[in-house]
Each structure stands twice: as C-alpha cells, then as structure tokens.
Amino acid sequence: MTSFISSSDMKKLLFKIFLLCLSVLIINVIIKQFITLPVTWGFERLDSKYNHFTENLEKYNTLMIGSSRLYRQVNVGTFDSINNRSGIDTKTFNFGVHTMSAADTYRFLDALSDSLENGDLDNVFIELMNTNHVSVKNLGTIRSTFWYDKESVVFGVRSILNSNRSTINKIYGSISHLLSYSLEFTNAGYISNYLEYQTIDTKSEKYQYYLGPYQSGYFPLMDEMIDPTTDEADRSVLKARYEDFLRDTSSATTYKNISIESYSDQSYDSFNQYHYNYLEGIISKLESKGIRVFILFPPRQTKENYMELIPILNQFPEEQVISVSSGIEYPELYLAKYSFDFGHLNNEGSELFTREISRKFRKKIK
C-alpha cells in the first residue's frame, strides 16, 4: 500500500528542516566569535610568509607586497645588493603571493600595519592591482573567504562597482564577493579547518618551502619548476605552462602591444576614485609610522588592468610611483627570451626588472 504525506505534514517537516538549518547557522556564527586566528590563516603561502616575517622582524626594514608579479619577479637579494653598494641600507622581504589581488592584499596590509610600531620598517612597496572576482572553482573554499571582514568586503564590492568594467563583470564580481563573505560570516563548514590549522607546524618543511630557495620570499617559477622538493603534480603543471609558452611565444608580443596602446591612448572615461581613496587611507596609516610607501606597477598587464589602474597611478605624486610597465619604455621586459609564460618573467627577466626597480628607488630617495 502506498502512503502519502499530507500537505500539513509536509509543511511541518519543512519547518523542522528550516529550524535545524537555522540552529546550525546560529551555532556556527556563535562559535566563530570565540575563535581567534591570524588574518593569513587560510592561505598557506601567505601564512608562511607572515609567520616568517613576524618572527624575524629585526632582519628586515623593507617589504614588497603584492601578487605573483612580485613573488616570482623581484629578486630582493639583488635589490638589496645594488642598494647597499650605493650606500642605501635595505633589507627586503618579498611578501608577494600568487593569486592575490587588491582586496585581499589591502586587507592583509591593513592588518599588518596595525601590528607595526614606529621604526619597524623604513619602506613598503605596494603593487597596484585591481580587485579580482572570486572564480567559480574557488567559491566556498577557504582561499576565497579567509581574509574577509566587513570593511574588506565593502571595498571588494565597491571597487568593482566603481570600475569601468562591463555591467556583467560588475554584477558577477560583486555577487561573488558577497556570497564568499556570507560563507565566511556564517562559518559554513569551516570548523574542522579551524581545528586543523591549530596543528600546523610553521617550522615544517612545507612552510619553509614557500619562502623560496633563498628564504627571502622570492621564488621564481623556473626555480620552483626544477626544485627537487616541489610536489610532482605542481612541477608537471609548471613544466606544461613553460613548454606551452615556448611553442608559441606570440602572447608576450601581444602583451607588449597592449601596453603600448594603453600608454599611448590614456583617454579613459572613468577614474576609480573609491579605489584610490581606500589605498590612500592605508598609505597614510603606514606613513604615520614613519614608513615610506612606494606604488609599484609591474609589466604585462591586461587591457582591463591598464584602463582601471593607470588613472589611479597618475593620481599619486611622482616621487611615490615606481612604474616599470610601459612596453614603450621597457620593451625588453616583453621579450620571449626573458619570459616564463605570457604573464611572468623568467630568472633573467626578473634580474632586469629588479635592477630597474632599484634604479628608480635610489633615484627617488636621493
């Protein structure tokens, strides 16, 4: 005999399910209020650098913070060596981390600045970037949620909405950040990750690996590809990227042409005032602690990046800007022989890039 659930019973069942879900949600939110974790807790590469820096603060007086364009391309050993020979004392740590964009970088930098005292640092280089949306594959992962607080999610959304991107891009980008923040706020499924994080050994070989072969935070892609301690799957991915580029190096020329076109025609129809003001606030906080701040703009940007970032870059005083991005001024940084892939320099290209950063830096502070 077939039994049927009446509509009233179904309503009662659905209501109970709703109450159960709501109870779990409330419990998760309450639990989260009693858990204190560093802002870097959900991203091992960033967390490893944060732990190393805070434990060795006395060793450094300069930081470079940004994405893989710094992580993979600024040899801070070379940078310091050149500066020191010129009588300028820099002891630099490379805080670049791959996949970082403006929103999570600013969130981390803001938290880091709160922990610094006057005299802790002399210089900070901040890579100028836009705010990425959260990719579909990363939605719900710790990587996409660990860094949020109320202020940073507002910046993420407003910086996208105030940009000159397409309407569809703005809508998706905003929704992706709001959804990720809601998952972070409700502590959705992360309790086990919190507990696991408590057992992490920050002195482990894995955490030391992320600091690169020189333990300076600089880890060029070529080195990671051949490093014997690199995970085999990661090595295979890097090797495939490199070989794909070598088979067709035209993308390097494409990026050079994008740069030349962007610098030749700067008649952009919008200026992201909100992004500029927010970054200015972070810079002011750092400067209040006696830190000189430089805005670093690397090569091989997308057209969208140039359209959004050049107008922002142009608002900063010349003595604060270190731009090494123009395909007109730096054609060598777009050559295939100095490339690892379309977006990154190889070791030889990184040396050129680093030397130019040093040259501009020394010129600005003398």
C-alpha positions as a LaTeX table, in Angstrom:
\begin{tabular}{lrrr}
\hline
Residue & $x$ (\AA) & $y$ (\AA) & $z$ (\AA) \\
\hline
Met1 & 0.00 & 0.00 & 0.00 \\
Thr2 & 1.36 & 3.41 & $-0.94$ \\
Ser3 & 1.35 & 6.05 & 1.79 \\
Phe4 & 1.21 & 9.76 & 1.08 \\
Ile5 & 2.38 & 12.69 & 3.20 \\
Ser6 & $-0.32$ & 15.26 & 3.66 \\
Ser7 & 0.36 & 18.89 & 2.82 \\
Ser8 & 0.18 & 19.84 & 6.50 \\
Asp9 & 2.72 & 17.15 & 7.43 \\
Met10 & 4.98 & 18.30 & 4.61 \\
Lys11 & 4.82 & 21.88 & 5.90 \\
Lys12 & 5.71 & 20.67 & 9.40 \\
Leu13 & 8.66 & 18.68 & 8.02 \\
Leu14 & 9.96 & 21.61 & 6.00 \\
Phe15 & 9.59 & 23.90 & 9.01 \\
Lys16 & 11.61 & 21.49 & 11.15 \\
Ile17 & 14.31 & 21.32 & 8.49 \\
Phe18 & 14.36 & 25.11 & 8.38 \\
Leu19 & 14.68 & 25.32 & 12.16 \\
Leu20 & 17.50 & 22.77 & 12.11 \\
Cys21 & 19.41 & 24.68 & 9.46 \\
Leu22 & 18.84 & 27.96 & 11.27 \\
Ser23 & 20.06 & 26.44 & 14.55 \\
Val24 & 23.23 & 25.12 & 12.90 \\
Leu25 & 23.79 & 28.53 & 11.33 \\
Ile26 & 23.40 & 30.37 & 14.65 \\
Ile27 & 25.69 & 27.89 & 16.44 \\
Asn28 & 28.34 & 28.32 & 13.73 \\
Val29 & 28.20 & 32.11 & 13.99 \\
Ile30 & 28.47 & 31.95 & 17.79 \\
Ile31 & 31.42 & 29.53 & 17.67 \\
Lys32 & 33.24 & 31.79 & 15.26 \\
Gln33 & 33.11 & 34.67 & 17.74 \\
Phe34 & 35.29 & 32.67 & 20.14 \\
Ile35 & 37.92 & 31.66 & 17.59 \\
Thr36 & 40.89 & 33.98 & 17.09 \\
Leu37 & 43.04 & 33.36 & 14.05 \\
Pro38 & 45.59 & 35.46 & 12.14 \\
Val39 & 44.32 & 37.16 & 9.01 \\
Thr40 & 46.52 & 34.83 & 6.93 \\
Trp41 & 45.23 & 31.55 & 8.37 \\
Gly42 & 43.52 & 30.15 & 5.28 \\
Phe43 & 46.28 & 30.55 & 2.71 \\
Glu44 & 49.46 & 28.61 & 3.40 \\
Arg45 & 51.79 & 30.58 & 1.13 \\
Leu46 & 50.72 & 33.85 & 2.72 \\
Asp47 & 50.63 & 32.37 & 6.21 \\
Ser48 & 54.17 & 31.02 & 5.87 \\
Lys49 & 55.45 & 34.47 & 4.91 \\
Tyr50 & 53.54 & 36.17 & 7.70 \\
Asn51 & 54.96 & 33.80 & 10.31 \\
His52 & 58.49 & 34.16 & 8.97 \\
Phe53 & 58.31 & 37.95 & 8.86 \\
Thr54 & 56.81 & 38.42 & 12.32 \\
Glu55 & 59.38 & 36.04 & 13.83 \\
Asn56 & 62.28 & 37.79 & 12.09 \\
Leu57 & 61.12 & 41.40 & 12.14 \\
Glu58 & 64.53 & 42.70 & 13.18 \\
Lys59 & 66.10 & 41.30 & 10.00 \\
Tyr60 & 64.08 & 43.48 & 7.62 \\
Asn61 & 63.46 & 47.15 & 7.01 \\
Thr62 & 61.70 & 46.90 & 3.64 \\
Leu63 & 58.70 & 44.93 & 2.36 \\
Met64 & 57.35 & 44.30 & $-1.12$ \\
Ile65 & 53.70 & 43.26 & $-1.06$ \\
Gly66 & 51.57 & 42.08 & $-3.97$ \\
Ser67 & 50.88 & 39.19 & $-6.31$ \\
Ser68 & 52.98 & 36.68 & $-8.25$ \\
Arg69 & 54.33 & 39.62 & $-10.25$ \\
Leu70 & 56.42 & 40.36 & $-7.15$ \\
Tyr71 & 56.68 & 36.84 & $-5.71$ \\
Arg72 & 58.11 & 35.45 & $-8.96$ \\
Gln73 & 59.85 & 38.51 & $-10.37$ \\
Val74 & 61.55 & 40.64 & $-7.69$ \\
Asn75 & 64.85 & 39.18 & $-6.53$ \\
Val76 & 65.18 & 41.02 & $-3.24$ \\
Gly77 & 68.73 & 39.70 & $-2.84$ \\
Thr78 & 69.75 & 41.55 & $-6.00$ \\
Phe79 & 67.70 & 44.58 & $-4.97$ \\
Asp80 & 69.46 & 44.87 & $-1.61$ \\
Ser81 & 72.90 & 44.18 & $-3.04$ \\
Ile82 & 72.61 & 47.03 & $-5.56$ \\
Asn83 & 71.19 & 49.42 & $-2.98$ \\
Asn84 & 73.80 & 48.58 & $-0.36$ \\
Arg85 & 76.64 & 49.18 & $-2.81$ \\
Ser86 & 75.15 & 52.63 & $-3.36$ \\
Gly87 & 75.10 & 53.36 & 0.36 \\
Ile88 & 71.37 & 52.70 & 0.83 \\
Asp89 & 70.56 & 50.20 & 3.56 \\
Thr90 & 67.69 & 47.94 & 2.53 \\
Lys91 & 66.99 & 44.52 & 3.96 \\
Thr92 & 63.99 & 43.39 & 1.97 \\
Phe93 & 61.46 & 40.62 & 2.35 \\
Asn94 & 59.32 & 39.65 & $-0.65$ \\
Phe95 & 55.71 & 39.42 & 0.51 \\
Gly96 & 54.34 & 38.71 & $-2.96$ \\
Val97 & 51.93 & 35.75 & $-3.11$ \\
His98 & 50.31 & 34.29 & $-6.18$ \\
Thr99 & 46.57 & 34.93 & $-6.84$ \\
Met100 & 46.49 & 37.96 & $-4.54$ \\
Ser101 & 44.54 & 40.96 & $-5.79$ \\
Ala102 & 43.81 & 44.42 & $-4.40$ \\
Ala103 & 41.07 & 43.46 & $-1.93$ \\
Asp104 & 42.88 & 40.68 & $-0.05$ \\
Thr105 & 46.26 & 42.43 & $-0.30$ \\
Tyr106 & 44.87 & 45.63 & 1.23 \\
Arg107 & 43.08 & 43.63 & 3.93 \\
Phe108 & 46.33 & 41.92 & 4.89 \\
Leu109 & 48.38 & 45.10 & 4.64 \\
Asp110 & 45.92 & 46.98 & 6.82 \\
Ala111 & 46.11 & 44.27 & 9.49 \\
Leu112 & 49.90 & 44.15 & 9.23 \\
Ser113 & 50.21 & 47.92 & 9.62 \\
Asp114 & 48.21 & 47.74 & 12.86 \\
Ser115 & 50.88 & 45.43 & 14.29 \\
Leu116 & 53.83 & 47.64 & 13.33 \\
Glu117 & 55.49 & 50.19 & 15.58 \\
Asn118 & 57.41 & 53.29 & 14.59 \\
Gly119 & 60.85 & 52.21 & 13.44 \\
Asp120 & 59.88 & 48.66 & 12.50 \\
Leu121 & 60.12 & 49.38 & 8.76 \\
Asp122 & 61.62 & 52.04 & 6.51 \\
Asn123 & 59.97 & 51.20 & 3.17 \\
Val124 & 56.94 & 49.38 & 1.83 \\
Phe125 & 56.35 & 48.73 & $-1.87$ \\
Ile126 & 52.70 & 48.05 & $-2.74$ \\
Glu127 & 51.85 & 46.51 & $-6.08$ \\
Leu128 & 48.97 & 48.39 & $-7.71$ \\
Met129 & 46.33 & 45.84 & $-8.69$ \\
Asn130 & 42.62 & 45.69 & $-9.34$ \\
Thr131 & 40.12 & 43.60 & $-7.38$ \\
Asn132 & 39.50 & 40.20 & $-8.92$ \\
His133 & 36.17 & 38.45 & $-8.72$ \\
Val134 & 36.02 & 35.09 & $-6.96$ \\
Ser135 & 36.22 & 32.32 & $-9.56$ \\
Val136 & 33.53 & 29.66 & $-9.63$ \\
Lys137 & 36.00 & 26.92 & $-8.71$ \\
Asn138 & 37.10 & 28.84 & $-5.61$ \\
Leu139 & 33.65 & 29.72 & $-4.29$ \\
Gly140 & 33.26 & 28.22 & $-0.84$ \\
Thr141 & 36.94 & 27.41 & $-0.42$ \\
Ile142 & 39.00 & 28.85 & 2.43 \\
Arg143 & 41.22 & 30.61 & $-0.11$ \\
Ser144 & 38.26 & 32.72 & $-1.19$ \\
Thr145 & 36.97 & 33.53 & 2.30 \\
Phe146 & 39.80 & 33.64 & 4.86 \\
Trp147 & 40.62 & 37.34 & 4.52 \\
Tyr148 & 37.20 & 38.94 & 4.73 \\
Asp149 & 35.97 & 41.37 & 7.32 \\
Lys150 & 33.15 & 43.89 & 6.91 \\
Glu151 & 35.41 & 46.66 & 5.64 \\
Ser152 & 37.24 & 44.48 & 3.13 \\
Val153 & 34.10 & 43.01 & 1.57 \\
Val154 & 32.71 & 46.53 & 1.16 \\
Phe155 & 35.93 & 47.52 & $-0.57$ \\
Gly156 & 35.83 & 44.42 & $-2.79$ \\
Val157 & 32.30 & 45.17 & $-3.96$ \\
Arg158 & 32.60 & 48.94 & $-4.26$ \\
Ser159 & 35.95 & 48.86 & $-6.05$ \\
Ile160 & 34.38 & 46.61 & $-8.68$ \\
Leu161 & 31.19 & 48.66 & $-8.98$ \\
Asn162 & 33.21 & 51.89 & $-9.33$ \\
Ser163 & 35.47 & 50.44 & $-12.03$ \\
Asn164 & 34.99 & 50.76 & $-15.78$ \\
Arg165 & 34.32 & 47.06 & $-16.30$ \\
Ser166 & 31.32 & 45.68 & $-18.14$ \\
Thr167 & 27.96 & 45.50 & $-16.39$ \\
Ile168 & 28.04 & 41.70 & $-16.39$ \\
Asn169 & 31.54 & 41.70 & $-14.89$ \\
Lys170 & 30.44 & 44.13 & $-12.18$ \\
Ile171 & 27.37 & 42.08 & $-11.30$ \\
Tyr172 & 29.22 & 38.76 & $-11.15$ \\
Gly173 & 32.21 & 40.23 & $-9.31$ \\
Ser174 & 30.01 & 41.85 & $-6.66$ \\
Ile175 & 27.86 & 38.76 & $-6.13$ \\
Ser176 & 30.93 & 36.51 & $-5.90$ \\
His177 & 32.36 & 38.59 & $-3.05$ \\
Leu178 & 29.05 & 38.90 & $-1.22$ \\
Leu179 & 28.48 & 35.17 & $-1.46$ \\
Ser180 & 32.00 & 34.38 & $-0.26$ \\
Tyr181 & 31.66 & 36.79 & 2.64 \\
Ser182 & 28.32 & 35.24 & 3.66 \\
Leu183 & 30.03 & 31.85 & 3.82 \\
Glu184 & 32.84 & 33.30 & 5.92 \\
Phe185 & 30.42 & 35.16 & 8.22 \\
Thr186 & 28.24 & 32.10 & 8.81 \\
Asn187 & 31.30 & 29.91 & 9.36 \\
Ala188 & 29.87 & 27.48 & 6.82 \\
Gly189 & 31.73 & 24.18 & 7.11 \\
Tyr190 & 34.99 & 25.65 & 8.39 \\
Ile191 & 35.10 & 24.39 & 11.97 \\
Ser192 & 37.19 & 21.36 & 11.05 \\
Asn193 & 39.57 & 23.65 & 9.14 \\
Tyr194 & 39.95 & 25.85 & 12.22 \\
Leu195 & 40.87 & 22.82 & 14.29 \\
Glu196 & 43.28 & 21.55 & 11.64 \\
Tyr197 & 45.01 & 24.93 & 11.50 \\
Gln198 & 45.81 & 24.72 & 15.20 \\
Thr199 & 48.05 & 21.70 & 14.48 \\
Ile200 & 50.08 & 23.29 & 11.68 \\
Asp201 & 53.83 & 23.38 & 12.25 \\
Thr202 & 55.00 & 26.73 & 10.89 \\
Lys203 & 58.58 & 25.42 & 11.01 \\
Ser204 & 57.71 & 22.50 & 8.78 \\
Glu205 & 59.48 & 21.82 & 5.51 \\
Lys206 & 56.29 & 22.70 & 3.65 \\
Tyr207 & 56.04 & 26.15 & 5.22 \\
Gln208 & 59.75 & 26.82 & 4.68 \\
Tyr209 & 59.38 & 25.73 & 1.05 \\
Tyr210 & 57.00 & 28.61 & 0.32 \\
Leu211 & 59.71 & 31.11 & 1.30 \\
Gly212 & 61.73 & 30.12 & $-1.76$ \\
Pro213 & 65.25 & 28.74 & $-2.12$ \\
Tyr214 & 66.79 & 31.89 & $-0.62$ \\
Gln215 & 64.28 & 32.09 & 2.27 \\
Ser216 & 63.66 & 35.68 & 1.18 \\
Gly217 & 60.11 & 35.24 & $-0.11$ \\
Tyr218 & 61.33 & 35.33 & $-3.72$ \\
Phe219 & 60.52 & 32.11 & $-5.57$ \\
Pro220 & 60.92 & 32.34 & $-9.37$ \\
Leu221 & 58.82 & 29.99 & $-11.45$ \\
Met222 & 61.90 & 28.49 & $-13.10$ \\
Asp223 & 63.31 & 27.56 & $-9.69$ \\
Glu224 & 60.06 & 26.05 & $-8.46$ \\
Met225 & 59.76 & 24.01 & $-11.64$ \\
Ile226 & 63.15 & 22.33 & $-11.12$ \\
Asp227 & 63.25 & 22.29 & $-7.31$ \\
Pro228 & 63.52 & 18.64 & $-6.18$ \\
Thr229 & 61.18 & 19.31 & $-3.25$ \\
Thr230 & 58.38 & 20.65 & $-5.46$ \\
Asp231 & 55.30 & 18.46 & $-5.49$ \\
Glu232 & 55.33 & 16.34 & $-8.63$ \\
Ala233 & 51.87 & 17.48 & $-9.71$ \\
Asp234 & 52.86 & 21.15 & $-9.32$ \\
Arg235 & 56.07 & 20.54 & $-11.24$ \\
Ser236 & 54.12 & 18.97 & $-14.09$ \\
Val237 & 51.77 & 21.95 & $-14.26$ \\
Leu238 & 54.65 & 24.43 & $-14.31$ \\
Lys239 & 56.52 & 22.43 & $-16.93$ \\
Ala240 & 53.43 & 22.31 & $-19.14$ \\
Arg241 & 52.95 & 26.09 & $-18.79$ \\
Tyr242 & 56.55 & 26.72 & $-19.76$ \\
Glu243 & 56.53 & 24.33 & $-22.71$ \\
Asp244 & 53.22 & 25.72 & $-23.98$ \\
Phe245 & 54.70 & 29.20 & $-23.98$ \\
Leu246 & 57.87 & 28.10 & $-25.77$ \\
Arg247 & 55.76 & 26.51 & $-28.51$ \\
Asp248 & 54.07 & 29.84 & $-29.16$ \\
Thr249 & 55.68 & 32.95 & $-27.70$ \\
Ser250 & 53.38 & 35.40 & $-29.52$ \\
Ser251 & 51.49 & 36.16 & $-26.29$ \\
Ala252 & 54.49 & 38.12 & $-24.98$ \\
Thr253 & 54.28 & 40.38 & $-28.05$ \\
Thr254 & 50.53 & 40.67 & $-27.57$ \\
Tyr255 & 51.02 & 41.95 & $-24.04$ \\
Lys256 & 53.66 & 44.38 & $-25.25$ \\
Asn257 & 51.24 & 45.76 & $-27.83$ \\
Ile258 & 48.51 & 46.07 & $-25.18$ \\
Ser259 & 50.91 & 48.07 & $-23.02$ \\
Ile260 & 52.00 & 50.35 & $-25.86$ \\
Glu261 & 48.39 & 51.00 & $-26.88$ \\
Ser262 & 47.34 & 51.68 & $-23.28$ \\
Tyr263 & 50.13 & 54.16 & $-22.62$ \\
Ser264 & 49.68 & 55.85 & $-25.98$ \\
Asp265 & 45.93 & 56.38 & $-25.53$ \\
Gln266 & 45.06 & 57.37 & $-21.98$ \\
Ser267 & 41.69 & 58.94 & $-22.77$ \\
Tyr268 & 39.94 & 56.76 & $-20.22$ \\
Asp269 & 36.36 & 57.66 & $-19.41$ \\
Ser270 & 36.43 & 56.82 & $-15.72$ \\
Phe271 & 38.58 & 57.09 & $-12.62$ \\
Asn272 & 38.01 & 54.73 & $-9.71$ \\
Gln273 & 38.05 & 57.39 & $-7.01$ \\
Tyr274 & 36.89 & 54.92 & $-4.38$ \\
His275 & 39.84 & 52.56 & $-5.00$ \\
Tyr276 & 42.28 & 55.47 & $-4.89$ \\
Asn277 & 40.84 & 56.87 & $-1.65$ \\
Tyr278 & 40.91 & 53.47 & 0.04 \\
Leu279 & 44.55 & 52.86 & $-0.89$ \\
Glu280 & 45.42 & 56.38 & 0.20 \\
Gly281 & 43.98 & 55.58 & 3.62 \\
Ile282 & 46.24 & 52.55 & 4.01 \\
Ile283 & 49.24 & 54.55 & 2.81 \\
Ser284 & 48.50 & 57.30 & 5.33 \\
Lys285 & 48.39 & 54.73 & 8.14 \\
Leu286 & 51.80 & 53.37 & 7.11 \\
Glu287 & 53.29 & 56.84 & 6.71 \\
Ser288 & 52.08 & 57.79 & 10.21 \\
Lys289 & 54.52 & 55.16 & 11.47 \\
Gly290 & 57.46 & 56.68 & 9.63 \\
Ile291 & 57.32 & 54.30 & 6.65 \\
Arg292 & 57.99 & 55.46 & 3.10 \\
Val293 & 55.45 & 53.95 & 0.72 \\
Phe294 & 56.00 & 53.33 & $-2.99$ \\
Ile295 & 53.42 & 52.22 & $-5.54$ \\
Leu296 & 54.90 & 49.55 & $-7.80$ \\
Phe297 & 53.36 & 48.86 & $-11.22$ \\
Pro298 & 54.83 & 45.77 & $-12.98$ \\
Pro299 & 54.71 & 44.88 & $-16.70$ \\
Arg300 & 52.42 & 42.53 & $-18.62$ \\
Gln301 & 49.04 & 43.85 & $-17.55$ \\
Thr302 & 45.74 & 43.17 & $-19.27$ \\
Lys303 & 43.92 & 45.92 & $-21.12$ \\
Glu304 & 41.34 & 45.98 & $-18.33$ \\
Asn305 & 44.08 & 46.48 & $-15.74$ \\
Tyr306 & 45.64 & 49.38 & $-17.64$ \\
Met307 & 42.27 & 51.08 & $-18.14$ \\
Glu308 & 41.50 & 50.89 & $-14.43$ \\
Leu309 & 44.94 & 51.32 & $-12.88$ \\
Ile310 & 46.76 & 53.93 & $-14.96$ \\
Pro311 & 44.28 & 56.68 & $-13.97$ \\
Ile312 & 44.77 & 55.69 & $-10.32$ \\
Leu313 & 48.55 & 55.58 & $-10.73$ \\
Asn314 & 48.52 & 59.07 & $-12.23$ \\
Gln315 & 46.98 & 60.50 & $-9.04$ \\
Phe316 & 50.00 & 59.64 & $-6.90$ \\
Pro317 & 52.96 & 62.03 & $-6.68$ \\
Glu318 & 55.82 & 61.15 & $-9.00$ \\
Glu319 & 58.23 & 60.51 & $-6.11$ \\
Gln320 & 55.95 & 57.73 & $-4.86$ \\
Val321 & 55.45 & 55.86 & $-8.13$ \\
Ile322 & 57.73 & 53.13 & $-9.47$ \\
Ser323 & 56.20 & 52.11 & $-12.77$ \\
Val324 & 58.07 & 49.51 & $-14.83$ \\
Ser325 & 55.22 & 48.54 & $-17.11$ \\
Ser326 & 55.37 & 50.56 & $-20.32$ \\
Gly327 & 56.10 & 48.49 & $-23.42$ \\
Ile328 & 57.46 & 51.68 & $-24.98$ \\
Glu329 & 59.96 & 52.38 & $-22.20$ \\
Tyr330 & 60.76 & 48.76 & $-21.31$ \\
Pro331 & 60.44 & 46.64 & $-24.48$ \\
Glu332 & 63.00 & 44.13 & $-23.16$ \\
Leu333 & 60.57 & 43.08 & $-20.39$ \\
Tyr334 & 58.23 & 41.79 & $-23.08$ \\
Leu335 & 60.76 & 39.67 & $-24.96$ \\
Ala336 & 60.19 & 35.92 & $-25.16$ \\
Lys337 & 63.78 & 35.20 & $-24.12$ \\
Tyr338 & 63.07 & 36.83 & $-20.75$ \\
Ser339 & 59.72 & 35.09 & $-20.25$ \\
Phe340 & 58.50 & 32.07 & $-18.36$ \\
Asp341 & 54.98 & 32.40 & $-19.73$ \\
Phe342 & 52.80 & 35.17 & $-21.14$ \\
Gly343 & 52.40 & 36.90 & $-17.76$ \\
His344 & 55.68 & 36.22 & $-15.94$ \\
Leu345 & 59.37 & 36.81 & $-16.43$ \\
Asn346 & 61.99 & 34.09 & $-16.16$ \\
Asn347 & 65.05 & 34.44 & $-13.92$ \\
Glu348 & 66.97 & 36.61 & $-16.40$ \\
Gly349 & 63.95 & 38.84 & $-16.93$ \\
Ser350 & 63.46 & 39.11 & $-13.18$ \\
Glu351 & 67.02 & 40.40 & $-12.81$ \\
Leu352 & 66.31 & 43.16 & $-15.36$ \\
Phe353 & 63.05 & 44.02 & $-13.64$ \\
Thr354 & 64.63 & 44.07 & $-10.19$ \\
Arg355 & 67.53 & 46.26 & $-11.29$ \\
Glu356 & 65.15 & 48.80 & $-12.77$ \\
Ile357 & 63.11 & 48.91 & $-9.57$ \\
Ser358 & 66.32 & 49.53 & $-7.64$ \\
Arg359 & 67.43 & 52.26 & $-10.04$ \\
Lys360 & 64.15 & 54.12 & $-9.73$ \\
Phe361 & 64.03 & 53.66 & $-5.98$ \\
Arg362 & 67.55 & 55.01 & $-5.48$ \\
Lys363 & 66.79 & 57.97 & $-7.70$ \\
Lys364 & 63.67 & 58.87 & $-5.74$ \\
Ile365 & 65.19 & 58.81 & $-2.27$ \\
Lys366 & 68.41 & 60.71 & $-3.04$ \\
\hline
\end{tabular}
